[in-house]
């Protein structure tokens, strides 16, 4: 059986007990104020107005894939085109303002995608006033329907302006189609986690205990090495598996370990070899 097809081992209770304090210490080291400047989260600290901060974070999270320096440059460019207040710009946006974005591109983001997202945000602001009120509406609806929050958010978000081009929808993932929804759970980590020197805690419609891990390739790989994740695909099922294990380490704040697992993968932090369960990953 090849290494690729061989099932991955899960960490046992004893290994998890040893791993928890190590990950806690690593998260403490990384979750520091100096982390902010090198992360797209920085744009949530660029504004004084709370709604501006939530909108800036939403765009930053949707664009957060690829090299962080490029993401930061592109998000900065996008927000600069909106002037000093993203919320004011979006609330007053008209078709004549679309020319500001005619040459904007970031990976699969094109001008028509920016236009579509701005129009959706405009409808949301006009109807709900505050992005948190819209998220809270989606959250309560998800509980009543027993559906995943992100699926309900996606459905309700696009219902705000159903006539927009279909391609705008591809930037909002759907767990009911087995997507990992990394970028939207990154946004929720930024906005829901409180008492953090990094995450803003600007919304409180749900508890940090309910957050799921934002699963990127670095977090996934090192979670598998540590036996925290045995599923080989980076999909919604993997998100749920990993989050369930992390809740055993910290039931009140499982998404905190995003810092530790990100640090192992990107910031060249090391872990004791005895904690590596799947060395071939």
N, C-alpha and C positions, 0 to 999 in steps of 0.2 A: 504494500500500500504506500503510495507516494505521500510526501509531507503535505501536499496540497489537499489530498482526499482524506487524510487521517483526521479523525475527530479531535477537537480541542478539549483539553482537560479543564475542569472547573476547579477553582481554589476551594479547598475544604474549610471547615469552620476554624481549625487551628491556623491555617494560612491567612484567612480573613482577619482573625484576631491580631495577627502579627502585622498585617498590611495596613490596617486602619490607622494606627498611630503614625506610621511612616507617611501615608498620604495626607494626614492632617498636618503634619509638620511641613510637608512640601507645599501644600495649599497656603499655609501661613506665610511661607517665604515668598510666594509668587503674588498672592492677593494683597498687594501693597500699592499705595498711591502712585508710585513711579511706573507701575504697569500701564496706567491710563494713556500716557502719551504715545505709546507704541502700538495701540490697539484702536480699531475703529470706534470703540466705545467713547473715545475722546470727544467726539462731536456732540455727545449728550452734555458735556461740560462747557460747550462753546457758547451757550446761551443762558440768559438769566430766567427767561420765561419758561414755565413748566411745560406748556404745550409745544413750544418750539423745541424743547429738549426731547420730548416724546416723538415728535415728527422726525427730527434729525436722526434719532436712534433707529427709527423704523427703516428709513432709507439706508442707513449705514449697515444695518443687519441684513437687509435684502441683498446688498452688494458685497457682503463679506464672504467671498470665496476667492481663493488664489493668494498670492503673496500679500502680506499685510501692508507693506509699504505702497504697493500699487493700489490696493483697496483704499487706503487713507488718502492718497492723492486724488483718486477718482471721486470719492465721496466729498472731499473738500471742494473739488471743482463743481460738482452738482449743486451743493448747498450754496456756494458763492453765487451761482446764477440765480438763486432765489432771494438774494439781498440779505438784509439784516434780520429778517423775521420769516422763517419758513411758513409759519402758520398764517401770517398776514398775506404773504405772497399767494399761498394756496387758496385762502378764502376769497381773494379778489381775482384769481386767475381767470383769464379768458383766452380764446383762441389766438388773439393777437400776441399773447405772451409766449406762445409755443416756439417762436423763432429763437428764443434763448437757448433751446436745446437741440437745434438742428444738426449740430456737429458733435453731440455728446454720445459716446459709446463706452461701454465697459463690459467686456466679455459678451454675453448674449443680450445685454441691455442696449436698446436702440432708442432714438428719440421718441418713437411712437409708444414705447413702453413707459418712458418717463411721463409722457402726456397722459396715458391711461391711468397710471398710479396717482398722478396729481389730481385728475378728475375724480377718482374714487375717494381720495382723501378729502377733497372739497365737499363732496356729498356727505361724507362722514362728519366733517366739522359742522356743516350747516344743519345736519339733523341731530347730532348728539352733543356738539359743542366741545367735548373733551374726548380724546382717544380712549381714555380709561372707561368712559361710560359705554362706549361701543364694545370694548373688550368685556366689560362686566355683563352687558346684554348677551353676548355670545357665550360667555361662561355659564350664565344661568340657563340659557337655552340648551347648552350641551348637557347639563345635569338633568334637565327634564327629558331630553331625548335619549339619554345614555349613549352619547356619541363623544368622540374625541374633540376637545376644544378647538384644535387647529382646523379640523374639518368644518366645524360650524363657523369658525371665523372666516374661512375661505369662502364658504357658501354665502354668508351674510355680506361679506365685503363686496363680492361681485354682484350681488343683488342690488347694491346701492346704485349701480349704473350698468344695467344688463345689456345695453346697446354698444358697449365698448368692444373693440376688436378682440377676438378670441386669444391672440397671442399674449395679451397682457396677463392672462391667467397662469402662464407657465412660471411666473416668478413667485407664486404663492403655492407652496407644496401642500400635499394632502396625505395624511397618514392612512386614510381609508383606501388609498392606492399604494400603500406600503412605502411611502417616502419617509426618510428619516426626519424631515422638517427641521434640519439643523439650524437654519437661519432664523426661523421664527422662535424656536426655543432659546436661541442665543439672545434674541430681543427680550424675551420674557425673563431670562436670567438677569439681564441688565436692569430691567425695570421692576421686577418683583422682589428680588433678594434685597433685604434691608440689613442694617447694621454691618455694612460692608464698606471697606475703604475704597472699593472700586465700583461695584454695582450700585445703581442709583436709588433703588427702592421707591421710585416715583409712583408706582401703582400698587394698590393693595387689594384688588378685587379677588385675588386668590392667595393661598398660602405658599411660601417657598417649599413647603413639604410636598406640594403637588407638582412641582416642576419636574420636567424630564431633562435628561442630559443632552446638550447639543452635541450630536455625534459627527465629528469630522474624522478624516482619515487618521490623524495622529492619535486622537482619543481612542478610536476603535482599535488601532494596531496595538497600542500599549495596554489596553484593557484585555485584549486577547492574550498577550504575553503574561499578564498577571493572573489569568484565569478568572477575570471578572466577566468576561464575555466569551461564549463558546460558539455563537452564531457567526458564520463566515461572511455573510452579506451585510453591508452597511445600510440597513433598512429600518423600517419602523419596528419590526419584531426585535431587532438588535437593540434599538433604543429602549424598548420596554424591558428586555432581559437585563441590560446593563443597569438601568435605573433601579430595578427591583433589588439588584445586588447592592448597589450603593446605598439604598435606603436601609439596608441592614447595618451599614457603618454609621449612617447619620439619618435617622428617620425624618428629622425636621428640616434638613437642608441637603438633600442628595446632590443637587447641581453644584454645590461648592467644590466637589471633586473634579469638576471641569478644569479648574486651575491646576490641580495636581497632575492630572493625566495629560493636559496640554503641556505642562512644564516638562514632563518626562519626554514628550515627543518632539517639542520644538525648541525648548530652552536648554537642551542638553543636560538636564538633570539626570542623575543615575539612581538606580535602586539596588539594594542588596541582591546578589545573584540567587540567594536562597528563596527569594520571593517570586522569582521568574518560574512560572508553571509550564509555559509553552515556549521553549527557547527557539524553536524553528520559525516562529512567526516574524 
